[in-house]
Amino acid sequence: MTGIRLTAPAPGWAIDADVVVVGSGVAGLTTALRCAAAGLTTVVVTKARLDDGSTRWAQGGIAAAIGEGDTPEQHLDDTLVAGAGLCDETAVRALVTEGPDAVRRLIDTGAHFDTTDTGAIALTREGGHHRRRIAHAGGDATGAEISRALVEAVRSAALRIIENALVLDLLTDAEGRTEGVTLHVMGEGQHDGVGAVRAPAVVLATGGMGQVFSATTNPPVSTGDGVALALRAGAEVSDLEFVQFHPTVLFLGAGSEGQQPLVSEAVRGEGAHLVDASGTRFMLGQHELAELAPRDIVAKAITRQMQLQDAEHMYLDARHFGAEMWEQRFPTILAACRTHGIDPVTRPIPVAPAAHYASGGVRTDLRGRTTVPGLYACGEVACTGVHGANRLASNSLLEGLVFAERIAADITGATGAPRVGSGSSVRHPPVGEPTGAGAVPLLPAESRTAIQRIMTKGAGVIRSAGSLAVAAEELEALQRAAAAAEEDGPKDAVPGVEAWEATNLLLVSRVLVAAAREREETRGCHWREDRPDRDDAAWRRHLVVRIAPDRQPVVRTTDGAAFPPVRPGVPAEPTDTAGSDSLRHHPADAPEEP
């Protein structure tokens, strides 16, 4: 345990459960349904409305080897190639072998996928896939359909739901075992203010941290809350340096910030071409799959062309689809483009990369267990080892399904789990009393924009030792300013959603930058312009990070591409793996020369 927590009032109410699931996307709702079906009292906590999870934004589809001639082994091969040498093959094998049946169970739950004239599931291709294996719904509204089906199932199962609730911190007993979470209900839920859900099993399914960057495909609620909670609780995270920038995001103008419209990879899967302003295709000859190369390769190619031509964006040309195909296959994207004054039927779509998906997250084993006893993680918040250095397109929904089922099986198969409420939990102090040395100074709301601009400039698509050093120092300056403001008073930031979100963003940003500085190579989504080559001899290994009690990131390397075992409750030490491991403390330091 770190003893670190957010500054917050004491919980004014509490409820008990067997399991609390934080998040309402495919990972969270699947876990909740499976646990409830086994007879466990299950509570779902979600930051917005139940149907507002990140899953609903997914356009392309869900990948699984369900087509004629396709096999899990072929799916595995494509995943390993996309992961650039850092996938955990055991985890990938679990994903691709269990995936087809998991998709069928999703259909049994009520999800309706697009079908062919013969009634078979219609399949498309996306980047990195050598076969058509992407099932989709509503043309380009797959996530919305999956979310609809799962939400209806959850409501039918009469699970207890707490909406509009921001999770704050983990409750633990004296031995460091999970006893629930504290949370803040934001005005429209069934409870008011800060409370607690006490349970011996907590499942983080909180989605990503796309709001770390200025331009992202992620909704505003994706502020890294689950990763930040896990770090404060003492859990390890891994591979946070690998942030996938989606290659084709609708370009809305220089300086556009916040959530940007995604132009699904499935558009390229159906034959759209990437071109420059003159109409020249630039992916030909760069990769055997051209526009359907893995996302990191396409994003880098677009960025290079923008640099070479001093351009703000490139173009995606799908005029040859015709109006009927656009309207039937990609109605959501068509509407988004036309809303912004672009008709893809008659002109190419301006596109540029934007932050999209975190391949890393809270480190788990194959049962979703983290290094904190009783704490699980699933979906984008987790790092199972499936994605390696770069996620293969449409593997994310499948990962949420497969590992949610594995988590539920582990929880429902566990015996002798202690009930909570014994009074031994580590809790926030009562309202009005000092928060103690472990409480994190909160950032003012305006720090969110500052963090995003620091991260976009220093740790975005292209990074270097100099840019990362500057980012690290500027982030530490925000931390020091918050601490100084709290000491001097009156406080610039008082406990509340905006301050908590900004504080979470700062923590995950500092850890991401610490890992990116450590990895002195280019691999997958991590592009170091000062270290342009992939270095398997030195860096075909993972970076594992935890937060020390002094709130600084501690980074260590694993011995190879496979994760060391996750042993809940046993702190990882450098001797866990071979002698090549390193342990580095990352205090604030002066920026290097750019």
C-alpha positions, 0 to 999 in steps of 0.5 A: 500500500502507498498510503496515497489517496485523493483529497476528499470528504469522508463517505457519507453513505455506504452499501455492501455487495459481493462485487463492485464493477466500475465502468459500463462498457463491454468489459464492465457489463459483461463481468457484472452479468456473469457475476450476477448470474452466479448469484453474487450481489453485484453493483455497477458504478458508472461515471455517466449514464449506464449506456454512455460507456466508451464501448458505444463510440466503437465504430469498426467492429469486433475481431474473431475467427468466425469466418470460413477458412479463418482460424484462431492461429491466423488471428494470433499471427496477425495480433503478434505482428501488430504488437511489435514483439511485445505481446504475451503469446499466452494471453493472445492465444487465450483471446483468439481461441476463446473469442469466437464463442464469446462473440456467440454468447454476446449474440445470445445476449441480444446483440445483432450484427450485420448479415449477408444475403445468406444470413451469415455474419458479414465480415470486413477487414481492418488494418493488420488483418490478413482476412475478413474477420471483423463483425460489425453492426449498423454499418459503423455503429458496432459499439452502440449495438453492443452497448444497447444489448448489454445495457438491456440485459443488465436492466433486465437482471435488475442489477444495482446501478449507480450512475453519474459517479466518479470513483475516487479510491480503493478501500483496503483492510490492514493487510492491503486487501480490497474492501471496496471503493469510495465514489462521488455521485454527481447530482443525478444518481440515487445517492448524493456526494461522496459514499462507498461501495464495500465489497471484497472484489472490485473490477476496474473497467473504467476505459482509457485515458485519451483526455491526456492529450489535446485531440482524442477520439475518447469522450470527455470522461476518459480521464484515466481514473482507473489507472490513477486509482490503481497506482495510488492503491499500490498496483503495478501498471505496464506499457503505458508508453504505448498510446495508439494514435488513430491514423484517420481522425477527421481534421477539424482545424489546427488547434482543435481540442477535445473529442474528435470524430473518428473515421473508422479503419473499416473505411480503408478496409472497404477500399478507401485510399490515403492520399496527399493534396495532389491525390497521390497515394503514399502508402504504396510501397511502405508496407505489404498491406498499404493502407491496411498496415498496422495502425502505428505504421499508418499513423507514422506515415501520415505524420511523415507526409505532413512534415515533408509537405508542411501540411496540417493533414492528409486525405482519405479518398472514398469517393468511389464508394458512391452515395449508396454505400456510404449511406448503408455501410458508414452512416455514422461517419457520413453524418459526422463528416457532413455535420462539419461541412465535408461530403465524402461522396464528392470530396476526400476527407481531411484526416490526421492522427489523434490519441485513440487507445492505451495499449498499456494499463493496470498489469493483470494476469490471465484471470484479470487479477492485479497486484493488489489482492481483490482488485481486478482490471479489464478492458482498456484500463488493463494491460493483459499482454494482448496488445503489446506495443500496438493494438491490432484493430478491433481486438479491444472489444474482444479483449473486453469480452474474453477477459471479463468472462475470465474475471467473473469465473475467477471471482465466482470460483473463489471461496472464503473471500472476506466480507467487508464492513469490519471497520478495518478499512483504510478510509478518508478522514471525516469532513473538516478534519486534516486529510493527512500526509497521504492525501494528494494535493488537488489541481485546479480545473484549468490544469487539465488543459495545461496537462493536455498541451504539455503531453501533446507537445512532448509525448505525442505521436513523435517523441524525443529525449528532449521533448520528454524531459521538458514534459516531465519537468512541466508536469512536475511543476504543476505538481509542485504548484499544487502542493505549494498552494495547499500549504499556503492556502486558501486552496486554489482547488477544492474537492470536486469532479474537475479537480479530481479529474485533473489530478488523475490526469496528472498522475497518469501523465507523469507515469506515461512520460517516465516510461517513455523516457526509459524506452530508448527505441522506436517500437509500435506506438512509441516513436522516438525520433532520436532513437528511430530503430527498434532494438530487440536486444535491449528493449524486447521487454516490458516497463513496469511502473508503480508509485512510491510513497513519495509519489514518484514513479518507480520503473523496472524492466522485465526480463523479456516479452512475457510478463512476470507472474502477478502475485497479489499482495507481494510487492515486485522487486528487481529480483523477480526476474533476471539480473538484467532487470533495472529499478529506477526512481524518477524524481523531478529533474531539469529538462535536457536540451531539445 
